[in-house]
Amino acid sequence: MTRVASLFLPQLAIERLRRAASISRSGTPPEFARLEPRLPEPIDDNPGACSVPRGGGWRPGARWAQENSAHARPDRAAIDALPAHQRPPMRELGRRSEAAAPVFRMARSDDGSAATGSALPIAIPWGARPTILVARSGQRDIVTAACPLALDLGLAPGLAAAHARALVTDLDVLDAAPEADAAWLDRLALHAVRHWTPTAAVSGSDGLWLDLTGTTHLFGGEARFASRLVSFLRRLGFTARVAIAGTPGAAHALARFGGAATLVLPEREEGEALAPLPLRALRLAPEALAAAARFGIERIVDLYPMPRGPLARRLGRGAVERLDQARGHVPEPIVPVVPFEMPFVSRRLVEPIATAEAIEQVIADLVGDLVADLHERGLGVRTAVLSCERVDAREQRVAVGTARATRDTKHLLRLFKLRIDRIEPGLGIEAMALAAPQVDALTPEAIGAGLTDEPRTPDIAPLVDQLAGRAGEAALFRLSAIESDVPERAIGRAGPLATPDGWPAWVRPIRMLARPEALSGVVALLPDHPPRRFAWRGRSYRVVAGDGPERIHGEWWRRAGEMWAVRDYFRVEAESGERFWLFRRGDAQEGNTGDLSWYMHGVFG
């Protein structure tokens, strides 16, 4: 039994743009951000005493009915000058309490096509603006999507943008981004593959297909899964409808034309459920829909009694195929999205091997096969994992990493040679595999022609990889500047190939202690003189020269204890030739700036 769910996002383009705008305003990364709940506006529950008794000429409670108040009755001419969709409803004018009719009486037919109607006043909440998306088509802009408010005003997709602006003056017009919409759907499909079902595919430009065969019991059943899916998308800020049926065509049609937010169709009831739906629910070509309109065919049920031969001649063979697919008479395969396939090569050996030379030879063959695969994909290795399967069913794994993406065969083989001594073959290795779980895009780079005398910067990435293979990845790093006045916070580690910038112009020692160490036996003149004598790590020093102080204040925005904290730093030279960087806590004038204790913080070369 096959069960397919169709996810339909009717307002994907507009809601995605609103979500992106909300994320950009809040500063949250757009990859995993979710919309925060919007708090309602404060409610004025005390409108004040009504000056008009019941039975008077105005509705009780209308503030502007008080002629002498700040909420005076608006001028009728000013109201008539407003566009139709901006005029206040009649109940706010105090004449009647029923809702006003819409600007355009949208008398839609059963197939969803827009019908014309007379222009009548509409009641739209104050501050709400209709929104449309436009895209360039030839020499004019065409409406590609419209919010529900714009649809009520008659601004349907396919309308010229200039015509839409003429119909509605206060219109919010945004540029359509079909590529971004398609990318978001691809991300959602990959999320579905990783969390909901192993088979998912993009369905058009506004939905997904999910093959739920054998998976819905993990979510509490089909109805519960559909409800959870709609709630998940609602939390992300998207309106969704889900239909689950036995065929992809039936699920697609019911999700878009069924009318319910979640719909679960029992088995073998596709034909009965599809009968009342409009003909375009079958995803027919425009030519087939136009031909069906000429023959008076409006619903899917009209196709059931028709012979297949005449139906194919009139509407095309595609219409017959779509009908059979939706009813389950002809299979409709779903082409699933495939997550990234990790580059992987393997060799199964004829005889077990146990020597370093034989292992090295197999590694060379595996690296050659992996590099060929990487060339075809345009990728470079960042991490490679070698797996060795021994005769006793135990597995040995060795991993190497690179500082920069590479597919240099000799370099990768050299890195694995440094790790061969970590492989314990035991009774022998009968299979070996090489995988690249972490890769980066690697495209050709333009290099100089060598016609000038300008020296070329050497590439130290291979040297970094070899040193990391011997000493470990954590042993290689560079220092980078961090925006902070406190010295121990102003320096951080960066990658060995990083290019640090923004170094401060102040003099700092070559070697800085991780934590300042307290000094003892300090003799110094206050408040601005360096120490004359001090003891550090069990040794006494006599100072012959000094420079300073360099005053550094605490970062009060981090914690309250640094509000008045002060450090006075000095560079001093001892009688034995050492040069130190030490500081005193406090300015020697205010007691809350520090306790006047001395600390060693760094050593100059």
N, C-alpha and C positions, 0 to 999 in steps of 0.2 A: 504494500500500500504506500503510495507516494503522497506526501503532504507538502504543499508549497505555500509559503506566505509571501504576499506582495505588500511592500511598504510604500505608501504614497505620501509625498510631502507636497501638498498643494501650493504652499507659499514659500517654497525653498529659497528662491532668489532674494525676495524682499526680506524674509526673516534672517537669512544669512548675513545680509548687509547690515541690518539693524543689530544683530549680535556682534558683528565685527566692530561697529561703531561704539557699542557699549563697552566692549573689551578695550578698545583703544583709549576711551575716556578713563577707564578705571586703571589702566596700566598693567592689566593682567596679561600674561603670555597667551596668545590666541590658540596655541596648540591644544591646551587642556583646560582652558578657562570655561567657567559656567556663569550664566547670568545670575546676578544677585537679585533677590526679591525686591521689588519696588514697593516702598511704603506708601500708603494712601496719603493724600493731602489732608491736612488738619480740617476737621469739620466744625463749622460754626453752628453749634446747637442752641444758640440764643439769638434768634433773629430780631428780638426787641418787641415792644408792645405795638399792636396794630392800632392805628389811629382811626381806622374806618370801621364802623359797627357792622355786624352781620346784616345782610340784606341791602347793603349799600351798592354803589355802582362798581366797586372793584372787588376782586377776589381777596378775602381776608388773608393776611400774611404777606402780601406783595409789598416789598420794601419800597419799590419805586412809586407805589401808589401814594406815598406821603409827599405831597408837592413841596413841602418846606424842608424835607430831609435831604441828606447828601445823595440818597438813591432816588433821584427824581425820575419821573417818567421820561423815557427817551423820545426824541423827536421822531415823528413818523417819516419825515422826509429822509432823515439819516438812515432809518431802517430800510426804506425802499431803495436807497443808493447802494446798499450792500449786495454782493452776489447772492444768488438764490440759496446756495448751500451754506452761507454764513448768517443768514437771517435767524433770529431766535425763534424757537417753536411758539406756536400760538398759545400754549398754556402759560408760557412766561409773559406773554403780553396781557394775560388776564381775561381773555375772551372765552376760551374753552379749555378743557382739560385733556381731551383725547389727542393722541399723537398725530402729527401732520403727515401727509403722504410724501413719498420720495420725489426727488426732482424728476427722475425718469421712471415711469412705471415699467419695470423690467418684466415683461411678459415672455419668459423663456419657454421654448418648446421642450418636449421631452428629451430631445437629443442634446440639450444644453446650448444650442445656438442662440445668440442674442437676438432679441426682437425689439423693434422700435416702439416707442410709446410717447405720450405727450409729456411735456415738461411741467412738473408740479413742484411746489415747495417741498423741501426735505428738512427734517430736524437732525442736525449733526451736533454733537457735543462741542462746546466751546474749546478751542485749542487743538482739536483734532484736524490733521491735514491729510488729504488723500495722497497716496504715494504711488508712482508708477516707475517702471524701469524701461529705458529706451535703448535701442541698438541701431547702428547705421545699416541701412539696406538700400544700396544704390545711391540715389541722390537725396534721400530723406531719412528721418529718424522714425522708427516704428516702435510702438509700445509692445514690449515682450512680456511684461508681467504687471499686475495691478493688485493693490491691496483690496480687501473687501469693501472698504469705504469708497475706493475709486470704482470698483465694479458696480456698486449701487448707483453711482453717478453716470454710468454708461460708458466708462473708459475701459473697454475690453481689449485684450491683446490683439494686435493686428491693426489697431487704429493709428493714424499718423500722429506724431507727437505735437505738431503744430495745431491739429484739430483738437487734441486733448487740451492744450493750453487755452484754446479759444473757448472751449466749453466750460472749463474750470480755471478761474484765474489764480486762486490760492492753491497751487498744485506743487507738490514736492517731486521733482524729476531727478532721478538718479541714473547713472550709466550702468547698463547691464554688464555682468562679468561672467559669461558662460564658462570660461575656463576655470575660474575659481569655484563655481558651483560644481563642475565636474570633478575637480580635485577634492572637494569636500565629500562628495558621494563616494569617491574611491577610498578615502580615509574611513568613511563609515562602513563600507563593504569590508575593508581589512579588519576593522574592529569587530564586525559580525563574525568573520572567519575565526578570529582568535578567541571570541567569548561566547558565541551563540550556536553556530553551526559550521561544519567544515565546508559547506558549499553555499556561496553567496555570489550574486552577480548584480551589476548595475542595470536597472530597467529604465531605459530612456534617460531623460534629463531631470526626472523628479521622483525617482523611487529606486527600490531594490527588490530583488527576488531572493528569498531565503528558502533553501531546501531543508525542511524540518523533519524529514523522515528519520525516525528513531532518536530524536533529540529532545522532544518537548517534555518527556517525563522528567528530565533534569530540572525543569522550571515549573513543575506543578501542573502540567497539561497545556493544551493549545490555547484555551481561553486566558489562562493566567499569563502565559508568555506574551500574548498579544497585548494584554493590559499593561504588563511591565514594560514592553517596548514603547508603547505610546507614552507612558509616564517618563521613561528615560529621555525621550526626545523633547517632551514638554519641559523638563528641567533644563535642557539645553536651549530652550527658547524656540522650538519648532513645533508647528502643527502637523499632526500625522494621522493617517488612517491605515489600518492593517486588516487584511482579509486573508483567511487561510482556507484553501480548497485543495482538491485533488489534482489540479492541472495548473501550470503557470498562467495560461490564458484566462482561466476562470478567476483565479486570484487577482490578476491584474485588472480585469474588468470590474469585479466587485469592490476592490479597494478604491477605484476612481468613481464608480457610478452607483455603488451600493448604498451610500448615504450614511452608514454607521461608522463610528470611530473604530470599533473592532467587530469583526464578523468572522465566525467560524462555521464553515459549510460542511454538513455531514457528507459521508462518502456517497458517491454515485448520484448526487443531486445537482450536478453542474448544469445539465440541460434545463431543469426547471428554474434554477436560480438565475440563469442568463436570459431566459425568455423575455422578461419585461424591460430589459436594458436597451438603451439606444444602440444603433448599429455601429457607431464608431467606437463602442467599447471593445470591439474585436480587433482594433488596431489595423483597420483597412487603409489602403492607399487613398489619397484624395480623389483619384479618378474613379475608384470603385464606389466611394461615397456619393460622388456626383451622379454616377449611373444609377445607383439605388434610389436617389431622390427623384430621378426622372420616372422610374417605374413605381414610385409610391411606397418603397420599402423603407420603413422607419425603425422597426424593432427587430431584435434578433429572432424572435419567435416567427416573424414573417418568412424567415429562410428555412424553417424546419420542413414544411410540406413541399417545398420546391424540388423538382428533380435536379440531380447534380449536373447533368449535361447542360441544360439551359442556364442554370445558375452560373456555371463557369464561363459560358459564352457572354453573359450579360455583365457580370461583375469581375471576371477574371479568376484564374485558378488560385490566386492568392487568397481570395475571399473564402473559397471552399476549404482550403488548407487551414486558415485561421479558425473557421468554425469547427472543423474536426479536432484541431488541437485543443480548443477551449472545452469541448465536450469529452475529451479523453479518448477519441477514436484514433488519433495519430499522435505519436509522442513528440514533445517539444523539448529538445535538450537545452539545458542552462549552461552557458559557458562561464564557469566560475572564475573569480579573481584568484590569482595565485600569489601568495606572499613571496617575498624575496627568497629565492633558492640559494642556499649557501654553496659556494664553490666547493666541490668534494670530488676527490679521486681516490681510488683504492687499487691494491694489488693483492691477489691471493697466490701464494707461492706454491710451487710444485713440491718442494721439500723445505722443512724448517731450517732457519738460519740462526746462527748464534754468534758470529764473529763481527767485529766492528767494520771490517772491510765490506762484508756482504750487506750489512745494514746500511752503510753509507751508499752503496750502489743502488739499493732499492729507494732510498730517500732521494737520490738524484733523479731517478725515473719519475717518482711522484711529483717532485718539484717541477720537472719539465712539463708533465701533463697539466699541473695546476696553472702554470704560467700561460700555457696555450689557451686554457679556458678564460683566464683573466684578460688576455689580449682581445678575445672575441667580445667580452662584455665591457671593455674599457675601464677595468677596475684595477686597483692595486692593493696589496696585502698590508694590513696593519697588525693582524694577529693570525698566526698559523698554528694549528694543533696537529701533532703527529700521534696516531694511535697504533699500537703494536699489540696484536692478539697472539698470545702465547699458546703453546700446545696444551697446557694445563688449564685453559679457558680463562686465564687471568689476562688483564689488559693493562698495558703500560702507556702512559700519555706524557708527551713532552710538548711544551708550548714555547714559541718565540714571538717576540713583538718587535715592531719597527717604529722608529720615531716619525717616519714619513711613509706614505703609501708608496710601495715599490712592487715591481714584478721582475726584478733583476734575478735571474736564475743563479748566478754565481754568488751573489750576496746572500740569498736565502739559504743556499746550500752551506755557505760558510757559517751561518748562524746555527744551523742544525748540527754541524760538526762539533761545535762547542758544547752541545748537549748530549752527544752520543754516549758519553761515559755515565749518564744518568739512566740509561736503559738497561734493565736487567733481563736478558733473554731467557734465563732459566734453561729449560730443556729445549728451547728453540721457539722462534717466531714463525707462524704460518700465514699470517695476513697482516698487512699494513695499510693504513689509510691516512690521507692528509686533507684537512679541512681548513677553510679560511672563514671563521665566524665573524670577523670584523674586517671590513674592506672599505675603501674610499674610492671615489671617482678619480681616475688618473688619465689625464689628457696630455697630448704632446705639448711641450713648451718650446717657445722660440728661443734660440740661443744665438749669440753673436757669430758673425762669419769669420772672425779671426783676422780681419784686415787691418785692425787698429792695434795700437800698443796698450790698450786699456786692459789691466789684469782682470781676469774672471774670478769671481768669488768662489772659492772651493766649496764643494758640497761635503759637509761633515756628518751627514746623516748616516752613512755606512760606518764611520768611526764611532758614532754614538751607539749604534746598534751593537757593535762588537764589544765596546766597553760595558754596556748594559748586560750583555750576555755573560760577562765574566764577573762583574761586581754587583749586578742586580739593578733593576730599573730605578729603585729609590735612591741609588747612590749618585745619579746624574741629575742635576738641576741647575737652573740659573736663578739669580735673585732679581726680583722685579719690585718696583716702587709701588706702594699703596698710599693713597691720599690720607695721611694722618700726620699730626704733629708729634705724637708720642713715638719715640724712636723704635721701640720694640714692635709697634704696630705698623710702622711705615715700610716694612720689608716683608716680602713673601716669596714663596717658591714658585717658579715657573718651569715650563718644559725646557729640555736642553736645547731645543731649536727655536724657542721663543725669542722675540726681539724686544727686550724691555725698553721702555721710554719713560720720559717724565721724571728723571732723577733730580732730586733737589740740589740746589747749589751750595748747601751747607756742608761743612767738613764733617765727615763721619769716619770712624775707625774701620780698618779692614776686617777685624774680628770683633764681633759684638756678642756678648754673652746672651744666652737665652733668657736668663732672669738676672737682674742686677744683684750683685753680692755685697753684703754689708761690710764696711770698713771699721776698723777699731783703732784706738789710739790716735785719733785725728787731732792735729793742732792747726788751727786756722784763725785768721783775723776776720771778723764779721764787719759788714755784710757782703762785701764784694771782692774778697781776696781768696785766691786758691789756697789749698792746705799746704802747710810747711812740712808736715810729717804725717804718715799714716801706716797702718799695718794691714796686709791683705794676704790671706792664705798662709798665715804663720810666718810671714816675712815682713820686716820693717823697711820702709822706703823714706828717703829724704829728698824732698822736691827742690830742684835748683832753678826751674823755670816753669812759668804757667801763663795761661791765656784764658780769658773769660771775664764775666760769666755769659753764657747763652741761656736765656730764660725761656722755659717751655711751660705753658699752662696746660692744665688737665682738660680733657674733652668732657665738658659738663653735660652734653647731650646724651652721653652713654650711661652715666650713673651719677647719683647725687653726691657721692664721695669726692668726685673730681671737680666740683663747682669752684672751690677756692684752692685746689692743689697747685703747687708751683715747684718746678725743679730748676736749679741753677747749675748748668754744666760747665766744667773746666777741662782744658787740655793741659796736662802737666807732664814734665820730664823729670825722671828720677836721677839721682846722682850716678847710678849704675848704667844709665843710658836708655832705660825703658821709657816709653811714652804711653800714657794712659788717658782714658776718657772717663771721668767720674763726675758725680753730681751730688748736690746737697738738697734735701727736701726742705722747702720753705724759703721765704725771702728774708728771713732774719729780722723782720719788722712786724708782721702780723702773725699771731699765734695759730690761726686757723689755716695757714697755708702749708704747714709742715712742722715736723718735730726737730728739724736741723740735724738729722742723721745723714751720714755720708755713705755712698754706694759706688762700687765699681761697675761700669757698664760696657767698657770696650777697651781694646788694646790696639794701638797703632803698630804698623809694621816696622 
